[in-house]
């Protein structure tokens, strides 16, 4: 056997003897035409007969390759052994250079060996599997020495461009990165398939689980390949309600309350991460007990339908309670709350609280998202009457048992309307207006315009003021949790401008800012799976213009400088306050804290009308430090008990709900 310039395999011996099933001992076959109705097509490997037999035997057939280069020709296994013929020569036409090498490397039919119809089909499949060819045929020819097998191949066109039809989220730059290196070369379907796999992998890695290239690549004669992509576009969003027993029920919540909270809309490509975020958002609304998300096929198989299954929670409640606070003493409360009024997620509440020092009544309404505003503007309305002791006029070393009795009480009857909305960059702004009818009461529940020292307590001589204010505020929250932060920061700023109308002619401008920062740490490591936190807070504020004395800043107590009593540090027109805390878990639901607080009125006590802080001997600044215990509860948050000491040798135990900041 020799290798010829024609790149064919040739059997060179003059006489070959072969033993093959259904064939005579010597090979001297001639080629017969394809018989009508035999099922053979162009490209068949012909028919031969033994010289000793008059019967025509179809030995080889090789059907033409189907148009899909990615498929396989399925053939049933023959019930009887296939006839075998001796191969004298193998030729390849239609390829040269590296492509010719690829063909010869793929086929297994060899001169000097026998072959069958199935073997030739496998050779055709193998040539197709190289990826270089769009058509492959095997044609047999009889020769004196055996059968000559001629493989006729048609190479793919030169690849000029790959167009992806149906993409919305896949970046064109990524598609160019995948396919551009293939341009200018003969199209290879294996390389093209590898590119398709990279496209499909991009969808998986970027949380688009439905995205993929579908169907068979369409190859144009001009070398342009078209790929159809199904990304999983959302055709519709359906909502169905169930009870806890998975039985269908009629839902209370309006469907738009649910759909407006979703990041994904019909027409968007389904994204797994966004779907998970949408579920968390819906749970966070506080009106659902369970939310499930499923996908169903749409009429267009390239699209999907999101089905949200909702189990609504009970949103109405009547509350009773009692407690003790350092600021208010013992108190009792009763209230009613509805968190999904009319199925629109609007909330309404009414609360009454009475205690040793306070009587409070509040009616509140809140719409977290006004239906007509796509910017998520919320509305809050509150009507209240609050009678409480003011620490502006108490505290300090002055004895409590003064001639006029205990400290005066401040009664505030009024209403507040606030609008709030988010802004880019995780900012949130608020704007509103408030009105209060403020009156000063003595221990006999009479209006008392002066205190026990004869100093005026209100802006007006009657002891009754009208306080009308325009309120503005901004917040930027970068904490990992609003209830129990372990890292990040929070900035707040508020400004209130009083309008000089009504009694008292108050025109004060009140400004207050605050900043908190949280840094995770690992020092004590009582519980390795729960972080320790360094927490820092600074606050400052000032009041300009004609102010009411009860609007001054009060320092000292559970929410200010611990280790001091409520309002004992100072009462000022301005203030600065700083706190450092180290919070650490101890075991289970018990946590500990070490803290240092400092506050000062910046020498502004005397600038408050009537100098309530100076008359009562408040120092104007103070330092507190101590330890605290936190009891973590799922409903109320952290119950806080702090044991503090101050720089004047005093100490104080304070109670509260939630962290101080």
C-alpha positions in Angstrom: 0.0 0.0 0.0 1.4 3.4 -1.0 0.5 7.0 -0.2 -0.1 8.9 -3.5 -0.1 12.5 -4.5 -3.8 12.3 -5.1 -4.1 11.9 -1.3 -6.0 8.6 -1.9 -5.5 5.3 -0.4 -4.8 2.7 -3.1 -4.5 -1.1 -2.9 -1.6 -1.9 -5.3 -1.5 -5.6 -5.4 -2.7 -7.0 -8.7 -4.9 -9.8 -7.3 -6.6 -9.7 -3.9 -8.3 -12.6 -2.3 -10.8 -11.8 0.4 -13.4 -13.8 2.3 -16.5 -11.8 3.1 -20.0 -12.8 4.1 -22.2 -13.1 1.0 -19.2 -12.7 -1.4 -17.2 -15.2 -3.5 -13.6 -16.0 -2.8 -12.3 -13.7 -5.5 -13.2 -10.1 -6.1 -14.0 -9.1 -9.7 -17.2 -7.1 -9.1 -18.7 -4.5 -11.4 -20.8 -1.5 -10.4 -24.6 -1.8 -10.9 -26.9 1.2 -11.1 -29.1 2.1 -8.1 -32.3 0.2 -8.3 -35.5 2.2 -8.4 -37.3 2.0 -5.1 -34.3 0.7 -3.2 -34.2 3.8 -0.9 -30.6 4.7 -2.0 -29.9 8.3 -2.9 -27.1 10.2 -4.6 -24.0 9.4 -2.7 -24.8 5.7 -2.2 -22.1 3.1 -2.2 -23.2 0.9 -5.1 -24.4 -2.6 -5.6 -22.2 -5.6 -6.4 -22.8 -9.3 -7.1 -20.6 -12.3 -6.9 -19.4 -13.7 -10.3 -20.9 -17.1 -9.1 -24.3 -15.7 -8.4 -26.9 -14.2 -10.7 -28.6 -12.5 -7.8 -28.2 -8.7 -7.4 -27.1 -7.8 -3.8 -27.3 -4.3 -2.4 -24.1 -4.2 -0.3 -23.6 -0.6 0.6 -25.9 2.4 1.0 -25.0 5.8 2.5 -27.9 8.2 2.7 -27.1 11.9 2.3 -26.4 13.9 5.5 -29.4 15.7 6.9 -29.4 19.5 7.0 -28.8 19.7 10.8 -25.1 19.4 11.5 -25.8 19.0 15.2 -27.9 15.9 14.9 -27.1 12.3 14.4 -28.6 9.9 11.9 -30.4 7.2 13.9 -30.3 3.7 12.4 -31.8 0.6 13.7 -29.4 -2.3 14.3 -29.7 -4.8 11.4 -31.2 -8.1 12.4 -28.7 -9.9 10.1 -25.0 -9.3 9.6 -24.4 -6.6 7.0 -22.6 -7.5 3.7 -19.0 -6.5 3.6 -17.0 -5.4 0.6 -13.3 -5.1 0.0 -12.0 -1.5 -0.3 -9.4 -0.9 -3.0 -9.1 2.8 -2.8 -10.3 5.8 -0.8 -10.4 9.3 -2.4 -11.5 12.7 -1.0 -12.7 15.5 -3.2 -13.6 19.1 -2.2 -11.0 19.7 0.5 -7.4 20.6 0.6 -4.7 21.4 3.1 -5.7 21.2 6.7 -9.3 20.4 5.8 -8.1 17.4 3.7 -6.1 16.3 6.7 -9.2 16.6 8.9 -11.2 14.3 6.6 -8.6 11.6 6.4 -8.1 11.8 10.1 -11.8 11.3 10.7 -12.6 8.3 8.4 -11.9 4.8 9.4 -12.4 3.1 6.0 -9.0 1.8 4.7 -7.8 0.3 1.5 -7.2 -3.4 1.8 -9.9 -3.8 4.4 -13.6 -4.6 4.2 -16.3 -2.0 5.0 -20.0 -1.9 5.4 -22.9 0.5 4.9 -22.8 1.3 8.6 -19.1 2.0 8.6 -19.4 4.5 5.8 -22.3 6.2 7.7 -20.0 6.4 10.7 -17.3 7.9 8.6 -19.7 10.5 7.2 -20.8 11.3 10.8 -17.1 11.6 11.8 -16.3 14.0 9.0 -19.3 16.1 9.9 -18.2 16.0 13.5 -15.0 17.9 12.6 -17.3 20.9 12.1 -15.7 22.1 8.8 -18.3 20.8 6.3 -21.9 21.4 5.4 -22.3 18.4 3.1 -20.6 15.0 3.0 -21.3 12.1 0.6 -19.6 8.8 0.1 -19.8 7.3 -3.5 -18.7 3.8 -4.4 -17.1 2.7 -7.6 -16.2 -0.8 -8.7 -12.6 -1.5 -9.7 -10.8 -4.7 -10.7 -9.2 -4.7 -7.3 -12.2 -3.9 -5.2 -14.5 -0.9 -4.4 -13.2 2.6 -4.7 -14.8 4.9 -2.0 -15.0 8.5 -3.0 -15.8 11.0 -0.2 -17.3 14.2 -1.7 -17.2 17.1 0.8 -18.4 20.7 0.7 -16.7 23.0 3.2 -18.6 25.6 5.2 -18.4 29.2 4.0 -15.9 31.7 5.4 -17.5 33.1 8.6 -18.1 36.8 8.3 -20.5 37.6 11.1 -22.7 36.0 13.9 -26.0 37.7 14.5 -27.9 36.9 17.8 -31.6 37.5 17.4 -33.7 38.1 20.5 -31.1 39.5 22.9 -32.1 42.2 25.4 -29.7 41.7 28.4 -26.7 40.0 26.8 -24.1 42.7 26.1 -23.3 42.9 22.4 -19.7 43.5 23.5 -19.6 40.1 25.0 -21.0 38.4 21.9 -18.3 40.2 19.8 -15.7 39.0 22.2 -16.9 35.4 21.8 -17.3 35.2 18.0 -15.0 37.9 16.5 -11.8 35.7 16.7 -13.6 33.2 14.4 -14.3 35.7 11.6 -12.3 35.4 8.4 -11.8 31.6 8.7 -13.8 28.7 7.4 -16.8 28.2 9.7 -16.2 25.4 12.1 -19.4 24.2 13.8 -17.4 22.9 16.8 -15.9 26.3 17.4 -19.3 27.8 16.9 -20.8 25.4 19.4 -18.1 26.4 21.9 -19.1 30.0 21.5 -22.8 29.1 22.0 -21.8 27.3 25.2 -20.1 30.5 26.4 -23.2 32.5 25.6 -25.3 30.0 27.6 -22.9 30.1 30.5 -23.0 33.9 30.6 -26.8 33.7 31.2 -26.3 31.2 34.1 -23.5 33.2 35.7 -25.5 36.4 35.5 -28.7 34.9 37.1 -30.7 34.5 33.9 -31.6 30.8 34.3 -33.9 30.7 31.3 -31.5 32.3 28.8 -30.0 30.2 26.1 -29.4 29.8 22.3 -32.2 27.7 20.8 -32.7 25.9 17.6 -30.2 25.2 14.8 -27.8 27.9 13.6 -28.8 29.3 10.3 -25.8 29.6 8.0 -26.1 31.9 5.0 -24.1 31.4 1.8 -22.5 34.8 2.5 -21.0 33.5 5.7 -23.4 35.1 8.1 -24.6 32.9 10.9 -27.9 33.7 12.7 -28.5 32.4 16.2 -31.9 32.6 17.9 -31.8 33.4 21.6 -34.6 32.8 24.1 -33.7 34.9 27.2 -36.9 34.1 29.2 -38.8 37.3 28.8 -41.6 37.7 31.4 -44.9 37.5 29.5 -47.2 38.2 32.5 -47.3 38.2 36.3 -50.2 36.4 38.0 -51.2 36.5 41.6 -53.1 33.9 43.4 -54.1 33.8 47.1 -54.2 30.8 49.4 -54.8 30.2 53.1 -52.4 28.3 55.4 -53.9 25.0 54.2 -53.0 25.7 50.6 -56.6 26.2 49.6 -57.4 29.0 47.1 -59.1 32.0 48.7 -60.1 35.5 47.7 -57.3 37.9 48.6 -57.8 41.2 50.4 -54.7 42.9 49.1 -55.0 44.8 45.8 -52.8 43.2 43.1 -51.2 46.5 42.3 -49.9 46.8 45.9 -47.9 43.6 45.1 -46.8 44.2 41.5 -45.6 47.8 42.1 -43.0 46.5 44.6 -41.4 44.1 42.1 -38.2 45.0 40.3 -39.3 42.8 37.4 -42.1 43.7 35.0 -43.7 42.0 32.0 -41.3 42.5 29.1 -38.2 42.2 31.3 -36.0 39.2 31.2 -36.4 36.9 34.2 -33.5 37.3 36.7 -33.1 35.0 39.6 -31.4 37.5 41.9 -34.1 40.1 41.3 -36.7 37.4 41.9 -35.2 36.7 45.3 -35.0 40.4 46.1 -38.6 40.7 45.2 -39.6 38.0 47.6 -37.7 39.6 50.4 -39.4 43.0 49.6 -42.8 41.4 49.7 -42.1 39.7 53.0 -40.8 43.1 54.3 -44.2 44.7 53.7 -45.4 43.0 56.9 -48.8 42.0 55.5 -48.0 38.5 54.1 -47.4 35.3 56.0 -46.0 33.4 53.0 -44.9 34.3 49.4 -43.9 31.8 46.8 -42.7 32.4 43.2 -43.1 29.9 40.4 -42.6 30.0 36.7 -45.1 28.7 34.1 -44.6 28.5 30.3 -46.3 31.2 28.3 -48.1 30.8 24.9 -44.8 31.8 23.3 -42.4 29.0 24.5 -39.5 31.6 24.6 -41.3 33.4 27.4 -42.4 32.7 30.9 -45.2 33.7 33.3 -44.4 34.5 37.0 -47.0 33.1 39.4 -46.9 34.6 42.9 -48.8 32.5 45.5 -49.7 34.7 48.5 -50.8 33.8 52.0 -52.0 36.9 53.7 -51.2 37.6 57.4 -53.6 39.0 60.0 -53.1 42.7 59.9 -55.5 44.0 62.6 -54.6 43.8 66.3 -55.6 45.2 69.7 -52.7 45.7 72.0 -52.4 46.0 75.8 -49.2 46.6 77.7 -47.4 48.0 80.7 -43.8 48.8 81.4 -41.3 51.0 83.0 -39.0 53.6 81.5 -36.4 55.8 83.1 -37.9 58.7 81.3 -41.6 58.2 82.1 -41.7 55.8 85.0 -44.4 53.1 85.1 -46.9 53.3 82.3 -49.8 51.3 80.7 -50.9 51.4 77.1 -53.9 50.2 75.0 -54.0 50.5 71.2 -55.5 49.4 67.9 -53.6 48.9 64.7 -54.6 47.9 61.2 -51.7 47.5 58.8 -53.5 46.8 55.5 -56.5 49.1 55.4 -58.7 48.4 52.5 -56.1 46.0 51.0 -54.0 49.0 50.1 -51.2 48.5 52.7 -52.3 51.7 54.4 -52.0 51.6 58.2 -54.0 53.3 60.9 -53.5 53.2 64.6 -54.8 54.7 67.8 -52.9 54.6 71.1 -53.5 55.8 74.6 -50.7 55.7 77.2 -51.0 56.8 80.8 -48.4 56.7 83.5 -46.9 58.5 86.5 -45.8 61.4 84.5 -47.4 61.3 81.0 -50.7 61.0 79.3 -50.5 60.5 75.6 -53.1 60.0 72.9 -52.2 59.5 69.2 -54.1 58.7 66.0 -51.9 57.9 63.0 -52.5 57.2 59.4 -49.8 56.2 56.9 -49.8 55.4 53.2 -46.3 54.1 52.4 -46.7 54.7 48.7 -49.2 57.1 47.2 -50.9 55.3 44.3 -50.6 58.2 41.9 -46.9 58.7 42.3 -44.3 56.4 40.7 -41.6 57.9 42.9 -42.8 56.0 46.0 -43.8 59.1 47.9 -45.3 58.2 51.3 -47.8 60.2 53.4 -48.0 60.3 57.2 -50.7 62.1 59.2 -50.8 62.2 62.9 -53.2 63.9 65.4 -52.1 63.9 69.0 -52.4 65.2 72.5 -49.5 64.7 74.8 -49.2 65.8 78.4 -45.8 65.1 79.8 -43.2 66.4 82.2 -40.5 68.4 80.5 -36.9 67.8 81.5 -36.2 71.3 80.3 -37.6 72.5 83.6 -36.4 69.7 85.9 -33.2 67.9 86.8 -30.1 69.4 88.2 -29.1 69.7 91.9 -32.0 72.0 92.8 -34.5 70.2 95.2 -37.7 69.0 93.7 -39.9 70.1 96.6 -40.1 73.7 95.6 -42.8 76.1 96.7 -44.9 75.6 93.5 -44.5 71.8 93.7 -43.2 69.5 91.0 -41.9 70.5 87.6 -44.4 72.0 85.2 -45.9 69.8 82.5 -46.1 70.6 78.8 -49.3 69.8 76.9 -49.0 69.6 73.1 -52.2 69.3 71.1 -51.6 69.2 67.3 -51.2 67.5 64.0 -48.3 66.6 61.7 -48.4 66.0 57.9 -45.3 64.6 56.3 -44.3 63.5 52.8 -41.3 61.3 52.3 -39.7 59.7 49.2 -36.4 58.0 48.2 -33.8 59.6 46.0 -30.9 58.1 44.0 -27.8 57.1 46.1 -29.9 55.6 48.9 -31.0 59.0 50.1 -34.4 59.7 51.5 -36.0 63.1 51.9 -39.0 64.3 54.0 -41.0 67.5 53.9 -44.1 68.5 55.9 -45.8 70.9 58.1 -46.9 70.6 61.8 -49.0 72.6 64.1 -49.0 72.5 67.9 -51.1 74.3 70.5 -48.6 74.3 73.4 -49.7 75.1 77.0 -47.8 74.9 80.3 -49.6 73.2 83.2 -48.9 73.2 86.9 -49.6 70.3 89.3 -53.2 71.4 89.5 -53.7 71.2 85.8 -53.9 74.9 85.4 -52.1 77.0 82.8 -49.0 78.4 84.5 -47.0 80.9 82.4 -44.1 81.0 85.0 -42.1 78.4 86.9 -41.4 78.2 90.6 -38.6 80.7 90.1 -40.8 83.3 88.4 -39.3 82.7 85.0 -41.5 82.6 81.9 -42.1 79.1 80.6 -43.6 79.9 77.2 -43.0 82.3 74.4 -46.2 84.2 75.2 -47.1 85.7 78.6 -50.3 83.7 78.6 -48.5 80.4 78.8 -50.2 79.2 75.6 -48.3 79.2 72.3 -49.0 78.5 68.7 -46.1 76.6 67.1 -46.5 76.3 63.3 -43.5 74.8 61.6 -42.3 73.7 58.1 -40.1 70.6 58.5 -37.4 69.3 56.2 -35.1 66.3 56.5 -32.7 64.0 54.7 -31.4 60.6 55.6 -28.8 58.3 54.0 -28.7 54.8 55.4 -25.8 52.5 54.5 -26.2 50.0 57.4 -26.5 46.3 56.9 -29.5 46.2 59.2 -31.8 48.9 60.5 -32.7 47.1 63.8 -29.3 45.5 64.6 -26.5 47.0 62.5 -23.0 45.5 62.5 -21.4 47.5 59.8 -22.0 50.7 57.7 -23.2 54.1 58.6 -26.2 56.4 58.9 -26.5 60.1 58.4 -29.5 62.3 59.4 -30.2 66.0 59.2 -33.3 67.9 60.0 -34.4 71.5 59.7 -37.6 73.1 61.1 -38.6 76.7 60.5 -41.3 78.2 62.7 -43.7 80.7 61.2 -44.5 83.6 63.5 -48.2 83.3 63.6 -50.6 83.1 66.5 -49.7 83.4 70.2 -46.1 83.6 71.0 -44.8 84.9 67.7 -42.3 82.1 67.5 -39.9 82.3 64.6 -37.2 79.9 65.6 -35.0 78.0 63.1 -34.0 74.6 64.5 -31.2 72.5 62.9 -30.0 69.1 64.0 -27.6 66.6 62.5 -26.4 63.1 63.5 -24.0 60.5 62.2 -23.5 56.9 63.3 -20.8 54.4 62.2 -20.6 50.7 62.8 -17.4 48.5 62.6 -17.4 44.7 63.1 -14.7 43.3 65.4 -13.5 40.1 66.9 -12.0 40.6 70.4 -13.7 38.6 73.1 -15.2 36.0 70.8 -17.8 34.6 73.2 -19.8 33.5 70.2 -17.8 33.1 67.0 -20.9 33.1 64.7 -22.2 36.4 66.1 -20.2 39.6 65.4 -18.9 42.1 67.9 -19.4 45.8 67.0 -17.7 49.1 67.6 -20.5 51.7 67.3 -19.9 55.5 67.2 -22.4 58.3 67.2 -22.1 62.1 67.1 -25.0 64.6 67.2 -25.2 68.4 67.2 -27.9 71.0 66.9 -28.7 74.7 67.3 -31.7 77.0 67.4 -31.7 80.5 66.0 -34.3 83.3 66.3 -37.1 83.8 68.7 -37.4 80.4 70.4 -39.8 78.9 72.9 -37.9 77.7 76.0 -39.5 74.2 76.0 -37.9 73.7 72.5 -34.4 73.8 73.9 -32.1 70.7 73.8 -32.0 68.6 76.9 -29.0 66.5 77.8 -28.7 63.6 80.1 -30.5 60.2 80.5 -31.1 57.0 78.7 -31.0 58.4 75.2 -28.4 61.0 75.8 -25.6 60.9 78.4 -26.0 57.8 80.5 -24.9 57.8 84.1 -26.9 61.1 84.5 -30.6 61.5 85.2 -33.0 62.8 82.5 -32.1 66.4 81.6 -29.5 66.6 84.4 -26.5 67.5 82.2 -27.8 70.7 80.7 -30.5 72.6 78.8 -29.1 74.6 75.8 -29.9 76.5 72.7 -27.1 74.5 71.1 -25.5 71.1 71.9 -22.9 68.6 70.9 -23.0 64.9 72.0 -20.7 61.9 71.3 -20.9 58.2 72.1 -18.6 55.2 71.7 -19.9 51.7 72.4 -18.5 48.2 72.2 -21.3 45.7 71.7 -20.6 42.0 72.1 -22.6 38.7 72.3 -22.4 36.7 75.5 -24.6 33.7 75.0 -27.9 32.8 73.4 -30.1 36.0 73.6 -27.9 37.9 76.0 -25.5 40.6 74.8 -23.3 43.1 76.6 -22.1 46.6 76.0 -19.4 49.0 77.2 -20.1 52.7 76.6 -18.8 56.2 77.0 -21.1 59.2 76.5 -20.2 62.9 76.5 -22.5 65.9 76.0 -22.2 69.7 76.2 -24.5 72.7 75.7 -21.6 74.6 74.2 -22.1 77.3 76.8 -25.6 78.1 75.5 -27.7 77.5 78.6 -28.0 81.2 79.3 -29.2 81.8 75.8 -32.4 79.9 76.5 -35.3 82.2 77.6 -35.6 82.0 81.4 -32.2 80.1 81.6 -34.0 77.0 82.9 -30.7 75.0 83.0 -28.6 77.7 84.7 -31.3 78.4 87.4 -31.4 74.7 88.3 -27.7 74.4 88.5 -27.1 72.1 85.6 -23.4 71.8 84.8 -23.9 72.3 81.0 -21.6 69.4 80.2 -21.1 65.9 81.4 -19.3 62.5 80.9 -20.9 59.1 81.5 -19.5 55.6 81.2 -20.6 52.1 82.1 -21.8 48.7 81.1 -25.0 47.5 79.6 -27.0 44.3 79.1 -29.2 43.6 76.1 -31.9 40.9 75.9 -32.8 40.1 72.3 -36.5 39.6 71.7 -38.1 38.8 68.3 -41.0 41.2 68.8 -39.7 44.2 70.7 -36.1 44.2 69.6 -33.3 44.6 72.2 -34.4 45.4 75.7 -31.8 47.6 77.1 -30.5 48.0 80.7 -27.5 50.3 81.2 -25.5 50.8 84.5 -23.8 54.2 84.2 -21.5 56.4 86.3 -20.8 60.1 85.7 -17.8 62.4 86.2 -19.5 64.0 89.2 -19.5 60.8 91.2 -23.1 59.9 90.6 -24.6 56.9 88.9 -27.8 55.9 87.2 -29.6 52.8 85.9 -31.5 53.4 82.7 -33.9 51.3 80.7 -35.0 51.4 77.2 -36.2 49.4 74.1 -33.8 49.1 71.2 -30.3 50.3 70.9 -29.7 54.0 71.6 -28.5 54.5 68.0 
